[in-house]
Amino acid sequence: MSNIPFQTIDWTTIEKVEYKGETGLAYWQTVQFEGLRIRLVEYSSGYLADHWCQKGHIVHCLEGEFISELSTGEKIKLNEGETYIVSDELSSHRSVTAGGVKLLIIDGDFLKLG
């Protein structure tokens, strides 16, 4: 990972890209650095991810609430103001929300198993 000079991110200037879930829609705004990805992600009401993810993330709930379903059957609810963190390959998870949610998601090389 390279050094990142001090900077701000004006999310209003970052393009929103739409992704379809199994149900509902996700909108990603992504800033990519070498070995680091920062996203502002919004899931619509009734969103269910269309895949199980094994990538590590730091996920902070900015607005609303959602459930992270784990492949083990466990369901973890994240409310506004709460954060979860997991390293790559340590869980198989997917997101679901009834009422919609806005998240800040950070992932990158620092979450790889080592």
ChimeraX commands (.cxc) that place a marker at each C-alpha (Angstrom):
marker #1 position 0.00,0.00,0.00 radius 0.5
marker #1 position 1.35,3.44,-0.87 radius 0.5
marker #1 position 1.23,6.56,1.27 radius 0.5
marker #1 position -1.93,8.65,0.99 radius 0.5
marker #1 position -1.45,12.40,1.33 radius 0.5
marker #1 position -3.92,14.42,3.41 radius 0.5
marker #1 position -7.11,14.91,1.43 radius 0.5
marker #1 position -10.84,15.19,1.76 radius 0.5
marker #1 position -13.51,13.24,-0.10 radius 0.5
marker #1 position -16.48,15.20,-1.44 radius 0.5
marker #1 position -18.97,12.35,-1.83 radius 0.5
marker #1 position -21.28,14.59,-3.88 radius 0.5
marker #1 position -18.71,14.43,-6.70 radius 0.5
marker #1 position -18.32,10.62,-6.66 radius 0.5
marker #1 position -20.46,8.73,-9.18 radius 0.5
marker #1 position -23.15,6.40,-7.79 radius 0.5
marker #1 position -23.07,2.98,-9.42 radius 0.5
marker #1 position -26.15,0.76,-9.15 radius 0.5
marker #1 position -25.91,-2.96,-8.37 radius 0.5
marker #1 position -28.88,-5.30,-8.25 radius 0.5
marker #1 position -29.29,-7.55,-5.24 radius 0.5
marker #1 position -31.25,-10.76,-5.13 radius 0.5
marker #1 position -33.94,-8.27,-4.15 radius 0.5
marker #1 position -33.59,-4.49,-4.01 radius 0.5
marker #1 position -30.75,-2.28,-5.16 radius 0.5
marker #1 position -27.33,-1.19,-3.89 radius 0.5
marker #1 position -25.69,2.12,-4.80 radius 0.5
marker #1 position -21.92,2.36,-4.41 radius 0.5
marker #1 position -19.74,5.44,-4.42 radius 0.5
marker #1 position -16.13,4.24,-4.47 radius 0.5
marker #1 position -12.75,5.84,-3.86 radius 0.5
marker #1 position -9.90,3.49,-4.73 radius 0.5
marker #1 position -6.29,3.76,-3.57 radius 0.5
marker #1 position -3.53,1.19,-3.94 radius 0.5
marker #1 position -4.51,-1.59,-1.53 radius 0.5
marker #1 position -7.42,0.40,-0.02 radius 0.5
marker #1 position -11.06,0.87,-1.07 radius 0.5
marker #1 position -13.46,3.28,0.64 radius 0.5
marker #1 position -17.14,3.14,-0.26 radius 0.5
marker #1 position -20.32,4.94,0.66 radius 0.5
marker #1 position -22.99,2.29,0.09 radius 0.5
marker #1 position -26.77,2.59,0.21 radius 0.5
marker #1 position -29.09,-0.41,0.17 radius 0.5
marker #1 position -32.72,0.15,-0.80 radius 0.5
marker #1 position -35.63,-1.10,1.26 radius 0.5
marker #1 position -36.03,-4.85,0.82 radius 0.5
marker #1 position -32.38,-5.38,-0.18 radius 0.5
marker #1 position -30.84,-8.86,-0.04 radius 0.5
marker #1 position -27.31,-9.35,-1.39 radius 0.5
marker #1 position -27.07,-11.65,-4.40 radius 0.5
marker #1 position -23.92,-13.40,-3.12 radius 0.5
marker #1 position -22.09,-14.55,-0.01 radius 0.5
marker #1 position -18.97,-12.45,0.60 radius 0.5
marker #1 position -15.75,-13.67,2.20 radius 0.5
marker #1 position -13.88,-10.38,1.89 radius 0.5
marker #1 position -12.87,-8.52,5.02 radius 0.5
marker #1 position -14.46,-5.16,5.77 radius 0.5
marker #1 position -14.83,-2.41,8.28 radius 0.5
marker #1 position -18.52,-1.49,8.03 radius 0.5
marker #1 position -19.96,1.55,9.82 radius 0.5
marker #1 position -23.72,2.13,9.76 radius 0.5
marker #1 position -24.42,5.81,9.05 radius 0.5
marker #1 position -28.22,5.67,8.71 radius 0.5
marker #1 position -30.83,2.97,9.22 radius 0.5
marker #1 position -30.10,-0.63,10.16 radius 0.5
marker #1 position -29.34,-3.94,8.50 radius 0.5
marker #1 position -28.58,-7.56,9.21 radius 0.5
marker #1 position -25.38,-9.37,8.32 radius 0.5
marker #1 position -26.36,-12.97,7.74 radius 0.5
marker #1 position -23.52,-15.42,8.24 radius 0.5
marker #1 position -23.42,-18.73,6.39 radius 0.5
marker #1 position -23.49,-20.39,9.83 radius 0.5
marker #1 position -27.08,-19.13,10.21 radius 0.5
marker #1 position -26.14,-16.42,12.70 radius 0.5
marker #1 position -27.73,-13.00,12.09 radius 0.5
marker #1 position -26.03,-9.87,13.40 radius 0.5
marker #1 position -28.00,-6.62,13.45 radius 0.5
marker #1 position -26.09,-3.37,12.96 radius 0.5
marker #1 position -27.83,-0.14,13.97 radius 0.5
marker #1 position -26.99,3.46,13.13 radius 0.5
marker #1 position -23.70,4.40,14.81 radius 0.5
marker #1 position -22.43,0.81,15.10 radius 0.5
marker #1 position -19.47,-0.81,13.33 radius 0.5
marker #1 position -18.31,-4.32,12.55 radius 0.5
marker #1 position -14.93,-5.55,11.38 radius 0.5
marker #1 position -13.80,-8.89,9.94 radius 0.5
marker #1 position -10.66,-10.04,8.12 radius 0.5
marker #1 position -10.67,-11.73,4.70 radius 0.5
marker #1 position -11.77,-15.39,4.65 radius 0.5
marker #1 position -12.95,-15.41,8.30 radius 0.5
marker #1 position -16.68,-15.39,7.55 radius 0.5
marker #1 position -19.09,-15.87,4.71 radius 0.5
marker #1 position -21.64,-13.08,5.03 radius 0.5
marker #1 position -24.31,-11.17,3.14 radius 0.5
marker #1 position -26.38,-8.07,3.89 radius 0.5
marker #1 position -30.14,-7.73,4.15 radius 0.5
marker #1 position -32.23,-4.71,5.11 radius 0.5
marker #1 position -35.98,-4.21,5.37 radius 0.5
marker #1 position -36.01,-0.42,5.53 radius 0.5
marker #1 position -32.82,0.61,3.73 radius 0.5
marker #1 position -29.44,1.62,5.10 radius 0.5
marker #1 position -26.44,3.88,4.39 radius 0.5
marker #1 position -22.98,2.49,5.18 radius 0.5
marker #1 position -19.34,3.51,5.10 radius 0.5
marker #1 position -17.31,0.44,4.09 radius 0.5
marker #1 position -13.51,0.25,4.15 radius 0.5
marker #1 position -11.56,-2.73,2.92 radius 0.5
marker #1 position -8.15,-3.50,1.55 radius 0.5
marker #1 position -4.88,-5.37,1.85 radius 0.5
marker #1 position -4.62,-4.67,5.61 radius 0.5
marker #1 position -7.50,-7.13,6.19 radius 0.5
marker #1 position -5.80,-10.09,4.46 radius 0.5
marker #1 position -4.94,-13.05,6.65 radius 0.5
marker #1 position -1.27,-13.02,7.44 radius 0.5
marker link #1:1,2 radius 0.2
marker link #1:2,3 radius 0.2
marker link #1:3,4 radius 0.2
marker link #1:4,5 radius 0.2
marker link #1:5,6 radius 0.2
marker link #1:6,7 radius 0.2
marker link #1:7,8 radius 0.2
marker link #1:8,9 radius 0.2
marker link #1:9,10 radius 0.2
marker link #1:10,11 radius 0.2
marker link #1:11,12 radius 0.2
marker link #1:12,13 radius 0.2
marker link #1:13,14 radius 0.2
marker link #1:14,15 radius 0.2
marker link #1:15,16 radius 0.2
marker link #1:16,17 radius 0.2
marker link #1:17,18 radius 0.2
marker link #1:18,19 radius 0.2
marker link #1:19,20 radius 0.2
marker link #1:20,21 radius 0.2
marker link #1:21,22 radius 0.2
marker link #1:22,23 radius 0.2
marker link #1:23,24 radius 0.2
marker link #1:24,25 radius 0.2
marker link #1:25,26 radius 0.2
marker link #1:26,27 radius 0.2
marker link #1:27,28 radius 0.2
marker link #1:28,29 radius 0.2
marker link #1:29,30 radius 0.2
marker link #1:30,31 radius 0.2
marker link #1:31,32 radius 0.2
marker link #1:32,33 radius 0.2
marker link #1:33,34 radius 0.2
marker link #1:34,35 radius 0.2
marker link #1:35,36 radius 0.2
marker link #1:36,37 radius 0.2
marker link #1:37,38 radius 0.2
marker link #1:38,39 radius 0.2
marker link #1:39,40 radius 0.2
marker link #1:40,41 radius 0.2
marker link #1:41,42 radius 0.2
marker link #1:42,43 radius 0.2
marker link #1:43,44 radius 0.2
marker link #1:44,45 radius 0.2
marker link #1:45,46 radius 0.2
marker link #1:46,47 radius 0.2
marker link #1:47,48 radius 0.2
marker link #1:48,49 radius 0.2
marker link #1:49,50 radius 0.2
marker link #1:50,51 radius 0.2
marker link #1:51,52 radius 0.2
marker link #1:52,53 radius 0.2
marker link #1:53,54 radius 0.2
marker link #1:54,55 radius 0.2
marker link #1:55,56 radius 0.2
marker link #1:56,57 radius 0.2
marker link #1:57,58 radius 0.2
marker link #1:58,59 radius 0.2
marker link #1:59,60 radius 0.2
marker link #1:60,61 radius 0.2
marker link #1:61,62 radius 0.2
marker link #1:62,63 radius 0.2
marker link #1:63,64 radius 0.2
marker link #1:64,65 radius 0.2
marker link #1:65,66 radius 0.2
marker link #1:66,67 radius 0.2
marker link #1:67,68 radius 0.2
marker link #1:68,69 radius 0.2
marker link #1:69,70 radius 0.2
marker link #1:70,71 radius 0.2
marker link #1:71,72 radius 0.2
marker link #1:72,73 radius 0.2
marker link #1:73,74 radius 0.2
marker link #1:74,75 radius 0.2
marker link #1:75,76 radius 0.2
marker link #1:76,77 radius 0.2
marker link #1:77,78 radius 0.2
marker link #1:78,79 radius 0.2
marker link #1:79,80 radius 0.2
marker link #1:80,81 radius 0.2
marker link #1:81,82 radius 0.2
marker link #1:82,83 radius 0.2
marker link #1:83,84 radius 0.2
marker link #1:84,85 radius 0.2
marker link #1:85,86 radius 0.2
marker link #1:86,87 radius 0.2
marker link #1:87,88 radius 0.2
marker link #1:88,89 radius 0.2
marker link #1:89,90 radius 0.2
marker link #1:90,91 radius 0.2
marker link #1:91,92 radius 0.2
marker link #1:92,93 radius 0.2
marker link #1:93,94 radius 0.2
marker link #1:94,95 radius 0.2
marker link #1:95,96 radius 0.2
marker link #1:96,97 radius 0.2
marker link #1:97,98 radius 0.2
marker link #1:98,99 radius 0.2
marker link #1:99,100 radius 0.2
marker link #1:100,101 radius 0.2
marker link #1:101,102 radius 0.2
marker link #1:102,103 radius 0.2
marker link #1:103,104 radius 0.2
marker link #1:104,105 radius 0.2
marker link #1:105,106 radius 0.2
marker link #1:106,107 radius 0.2
marker link #1:107,108 radius 0.2
marker link #1:108,109 radius 0.2
marker link #1:109,110 radius 0.2
marker link #1:110,111 radius 0.2
marker link #1:111,112 radius 0.2
marker link #1:112,113 radius 0.2
marker link #1:113,114 radius 0.2
view
